[in-house]
Amino acid sequence: MTARTPLPPLPAAALTNIESELAPLLRKTSAATRQAEASPASVQGITIATVVASHSDDSHDVRVSSATGAPHPLPCRRAASCLLVPAPGDTVMVAGASDDALYLIAVIAQADPGHATLAVGGELTLRSTGALALQSDTAVHTRAPEWQLNAERARCKVDTLDYQGAEVRFSVLVSRFVGRACEVVLDRLHLLTRSSFRLTEEVEQVRAGQIDMQASSTLRLHAKNTLVTSKELVKVDAEQIHMG
């Protein structure tokens, strides 16, 4: 076994040169260490945080946990890709180059999973090359100053429909209503037609305070049995009256 020859000690001048070259690097390392200790919750890249306050849909305060010191809240903005609005207590993912430019990019876990809000700053368009389905186990509510629907064909299947509004206007070429019963309660009814046809197979009854019927050409009443009764007066007036 060959014994190793010990290296000769470095001259004092060489050690001085090495220390002078390493001194700037040591100062940079010490400054970086002090800065990290002074900012225990500093965000570098992407990290996990907790929302502690919400000022608006796009402005929030988050707290980044750190093992080297007490965490402190940091302001951040909601990224455009994060449609889910965060709420206090939610666990989120934040990213940014510094603490002054942080963006909340995703909501990982909600403190209240039973309530969620999707919000955008401007117009929202949902586009699909196939079918688009909207489903809810409880209810679907829509509210807007104006609601428009454009479709070549529409189908609506509702067990019970309750409509309340100030005015309804239909402009159609052909309308067909098929049902078992129809009840209409109105204060006033105006009906204008060029031609009208009504067929009743069984009984038709009219109850009115006054009835005024006028025909410009011919008025015809025909039945197997015709009864015309009055409590006080029956008047038949014409240039010619044919009986029988």
Contacts in CASP RR format, 6 or more apart in sequence:
PFRMAT RR
TARGET T0000
AUTHOR 0000-0000-0000
METHOD contacts of the structure
MODEL  1
MTARTPLPPLPAAALTNIESELAPLLRKTSAATRQAEASPASVQGITIAT
VVASHSDDSHDVRVSSATGAPHPLPCRRAASCLLVPAPGDTVMVAGASDD
ALYLIAVIAQADPGHATLAVGGELTLRSTGALALQSDTAVHTRAPEWQLN
AERARCKVDTLDYQGAEVRFSVLVSRFVGRACEVVLDRLHLLTRSSFRLT
EEVEQVRAGQIDMQASSTLRLHAKNTLVTSKELVKVDAEQIHMG
36 42 0 8 1.000
36 68 0 8 1.000
37 68 0 8 1.000
39 99 0 8 1.000
40 66 0 8 1.000
40 68 0 8 1.000
40 69 0 8 1.000
40 70 0 8 1.000
40 71 0 8 1.000
40 72 0 8 1.000
41 63 0 8 1.000
41 64 0 8 1.000
41 65 0 8 1.000
41 66 0 8 1.000
41 69 0 8 1.000
41 71 0 8 1.000
41 72 0 8 1.000
41 74 0 8 1.000
41 99 0 8 1.000
42 64 0 8 1.000
42 99 0 8 1.000
43 49 0 8 1.000
43 64 0 8 1.000
43 74 0 8 1.000
43 94 0 8 1.000
43 95 0 8 1.000
43 96 0 8 1.000
43 98 0 8 1.000
43 99 0 8 1.000
43 102 0 8 1.000
45 95 0 8 1.000
45 96 0 8 1.000
45 97 0 8 1.000
46 93 0 8 1.000
46 94 0 8 1.000
46 95 0 8 1.000
46 96 0 8 1.000
46 105 0 8 1.000
47 64 0 8 1.000
47 93 0 8 1.000
47 94 0 8 1.000
47 95 0 8 1.000
48 64 0 8 1.000
48 65 0 8 1.000
48 91 0 8 1.000
48 92 0 8 1.000
48 93 0 8 1.000
48 94 0 8 1.000
48 108 0 8 1.000
49 62 0 8 1.000
49 63 0 8 1.000
49 64 0 8 1.000
49 65 0 8 1.000
49 74 0 8 1.000
49 76 0 8 1.000
49 91 0 8 1.000
49 92 0 8 1.000
49 93 0 8 1.000
49 94 0 8 1.000
50 62 0 8 1.000
50 63 0 8 1.000
50 65 0 8 1.000
50 89 0 8 1.000
50 90 0 8 1.000
50 91 0 8 1.000
50 92 0 8 1.000
51 60 0 8 1.000
51 61 0 8 1.000
51 62 0 8 1.000
51 86 0 8 1.000
51 87 0 8 1.000
51 88 0 8 1.000
51 89 0 8 1.000
51 90 0 8 1.000
51 92 0 8 1.000
51 104 0 8 1.000
52 61 0 8 1.000
52 62 0 8 1.000
52 63 0 8 1.000
52 73 0 8 1.000
52 88 0 8 1.000
52 89 0 8 1.000
53 60 0 8 1.000
53 61 0 8 1.000
53 73 0 8 1.000
53 88 0 8 1.000
54 60 0 8 1.000
54 61 0 8 1.000
54 85 0 8 1.000
54 86 0 8 1.000
54 87 0 8 1.000
54 88 0 8 1.000
55 61 0 8 1.000
57 78 0 8 1.000
57 85 0 8 1.000
57 117 0 8 1.000
57 119 0 8 1.000
57 121 0 8 1.000
58 77 0 8 1.000
58 78 0 8 1.000
58 121 0 8 1.000
59 75 0 8 1.000
59 77 0 8 1.000
59 78 0 8 1.000
60 75 0 8 1.000
60 76 0 8 1.000
60 77 0 8 1.000
60 78 0 8 1.000
60 86 0 8 1.000
60 104 0 8 1.000
61 73 0 8 1.000
61 74 0 8 1.000
61 75 0 8 1.000
61 76 0 8 1.000
62 73 0 8 1.000
62 74 0 8 1.000
62 76 0 8 1.000
62 92 0 8 1.000
62 94 0 8 1.000
62 102 0 8 1.000
62 104 0 8 1.000
63 71 0 8 1.000
63 72 0 8 1.000
63 73 0 8 1.000
63 74 0 8 1.000
64 71 0 8 1.000
64 74 0 8 1.000
64 94 0 8 1.000
65 71 0 8 1.000
74 94 0 8 1.000
74 99 0 8 1.000
74 102 0 8 1.000
75 102 0 8 1.000
76 94 0 8 1.000
76 102 0 8 1.000
76 103 0 8 1.000
76 104 0 8 1.000
77 102 0 8 1.000
77 103 0 8 1.000
77 104 0 8 1.000
78 85 0 8 1.000
78 86 0 8 1.000
78 103 0 8 1.000
78 104 0 8 1.000
79 103 0 8 1.000
79 104 0 8 1.000
79 105 0 8 1.000
81 105 0 8 1.000
82 104 0 8 1.000
82 105 0 8 1.000
82 106 0 8 1.000
82 107 0 8 1.000
83 118 0 8 1.000
83 119 0 8 1.000
83 120 0 8 1.000
84 107 0 8 1.000
84 116 0 8 1.000
84 117 0 8 1.000
84 118 0 8 1.000
85 116 0 8 1.000
85 117 0 8 1.000
85 118 0 8 1.000
85 119 0 8 1.000
86 92 0 8 1.000
86 104 0 8 1.000
86 107 0 8 1.000
87 110 0 8 1.000
87 111 0 8 1.000
87 112 0 8 1.000
87 115 0 8 1.000
88 111 0 8 1.000
89 111 0 8 1.000
90 107 0 8 1.000
90 108 0 8 1.000
90 109 0 8 1.000
90 110 0 8 1.000
90 111 0 8 1.000
91 107 0 8 1.000
91 108 0 8 1.000
91 109 0 8 1.000
92 104 0 8 1.000
92 106 0 8 1.000
92 107 0 8 1.000
92 108 0 8 1.000
93 104 0 8 1.000
93 105 0 8 1.000
93 106 0 8 1.000
93 107 0 8 1.000
93 108 0 8 1.000
94 102 0 8 1.000
94 103 0 8 1.000
94 104 0 8 1.000
94 105 0 8 1.000
95 102 0 8 1.000
95 103 0 8 1.000
95 105 0 8 1.000
96 102 0 8 1.000
96 103 0 8 1.000
110 116 0 8 1.000
126 132 0 8 1.000
134 140 0 8 1.000
213 219 0 8 1.000
228 234 0 8 1.000
END
